Each structure stands twice: as structure tokens, then as C-alpha cells.
Amino acid sequence: MAAWEFGAGRMPHLGARLFCVPLVTIGLVRSPRSVLAAFLAGRRSQSLHEAADVEQLLDAPLSAARAKLATCRNSSGGWRNYGRFALLVLESSVVLVLPLGVVGAAIAMLV
């Protein structure tokens, strides 16, 4: 789910991004193909973060809301999408490992 969200667009809130981005690396450990497929599907979609009028979407029939959100805005540039995925994995790995490194350094300083 996190890979799809990042594929569909930027998260406007930094806290939500920092919470979700490590999930990409964790997901890659379990199911790398599914995570990549979710990201690529997100690149062909639009998340509610970028929706102009969420209330209007919630009031619309499901088929109309799906049609509105399933725009192909990012479908061009296959290699560009793989590059974006690689950057997301790098960011995810750094956010996942950085706190462990800080804690490890603090413990090493105490010992």
C-alpha cells in the first residue's frame, strides 16, 4: 500500500511520509515483485492527497470516483518510473537504517 501511495504522488505531510517510507523496504524483503507492481500501478493513478475536492469524490458513485482517480498521468517513461522507484527504495532504506545507526553510535559512545 505504501508503494502505491508513493507511486501515486507525494505525501503532503512529512510525518506521514516518514511513517510510511520505511514500509517500502520492509515490503521488498517479503514480496519485491508485489511492491514494484504496486508502485507502478500508483504511477498510473492519483491519490486522494492530490484530489481537488475530496467531498465531491466521496459523494460520487464508486465507478465515477474510480474513473476520476484512475487517470494515466504518470504512465509515460517506463525507465523514469523505475528510476523513481530506485530513489524511493534508497530513501526508504536510509530512513529505516538511520535511527539504528544513531542508536548504535550512542551505545558505542557509552561503552
C-alpha positions in Angstrom: 0.0 0.0 0.0 2.8 2.4 0.8 4.5 1.7 -2.5 1.2 2.5 -4.3 0.8 5.8 -2.3 4.3 6.9 -3.2 3.8 6.0 -6.8 0.5 8.0 -7.0 2.1 11.2 -5.7 3.9 13.0 -2.9 2.6 12.8 0.6 1.9 16.4 1.7 2.6 15.7 5.4 6.2 15.0 6.4 5.2 12.9 9.4 3.1 10.6 7.2 5.9 10.3 4.8 8.4 9.3 7.5 6.0 6.8 8.9 5.2 5.2 5.5 8.5 5.3 3.6 10.3 2.5 5.7 7.4 0.2 4.8 8.6 0.1 1.2 11.9 -1.6 2.2 10.2 -3.9 4.6 7.8 -4.9 1.9 10.7 -5.5 -0.5 12.1 -8.1 1.8 8.8 -10.1 1.8 7.5 -9.5 -1.8 9.7 -7.4 -4.1 7.6 -8.0 -7.2 4.4 -7.0 -5.5 5.9 -3.8 -4.1 7.2 -2.9 -7.6 3.9 -3.7 -9.2 2.1 -1.6 -6.6 4.4 1.4 -7.2 3.9 1.1 -11.0 0.2 0.9 -10.5 0.4 4.0 -8.4 2.2 5.8 -11.1 -0.9 5.3 -13.3 -3.2 6.6 -10.6 -3.9 9.6 -8.4 -4.2 9.5 -4.7 -6.6 11.5 -2.6 -3.8 13.7 -1.4 -3.9 15.5 -4.8 -7.7 15.4 -5.3 -9.1 18.9 -5.6 -12.5 18.2 -3.9 -12.5 15.1 -1.7 -16.0 15.7 -0.5 -17.3 15.6 -4.1 -15.4 12.3 -4.7 -17.0 10.8 -1.6 -20.5 11.8 -2.7 -20.0 10.4 -6.2 -20.8 6.8 -7.2 -17.9 4.4 -6.8 -17.5 4.0 -10.6 -17.3 7.8 -11.1 -14.7 8.2 -8.3 -12.6 5.4 -9.7 -12.7 6.9 -13.1 -11.7 10.3 -11.7 -8.7 8.9 -9.7 -7.5 6.3 -12.2 -6.1 8.9 -14.6 -3.0 7.9 -16.6 -1.0 11.0 -15.6 2.3 9.1 -15.0 2.1 6.3 -17.4 4.8 7.6 -19.8 8.5 7.0 -19.3 8.9 3.4 -18.2 12.5 3.8 -17.3 11.8 7.0 -15.5 9.3 5.1 -13.3 11.9 2.5 -12.5 14.4 5.3 -11.6 11.8 6.9 -9.3 11.3 3.5 -7.7 15.0 3.1 -7.1 15.1 6.6 -5.4 12.2 5.6 -3.3 13.9 2.4 -2.2 17.1 4.4 -1.4 15.1 6.9 0.7 13.3 4.1 2.4 16.5 2.3 3.3 18.1 5.4 4.7 15.1 6.3 6.8 14.9 2.7 8.1 18.6 2.3 8.9 19.5 5.8 10.1 17.8 5.6 13.5 19.5 2.2 14.1 22.9 3.8 13.3 22.3 6.7 15.7 21.3 4.3 18.5 24.3 2.1 17.7 26.6 5.1 17.8 25.2 6.3 21.1 25.6 2.8 22.6 29.2 2.7 21.3 30.0 6.0 23.0 28.6 4.7 26.3 30.7 1.5 26.3 
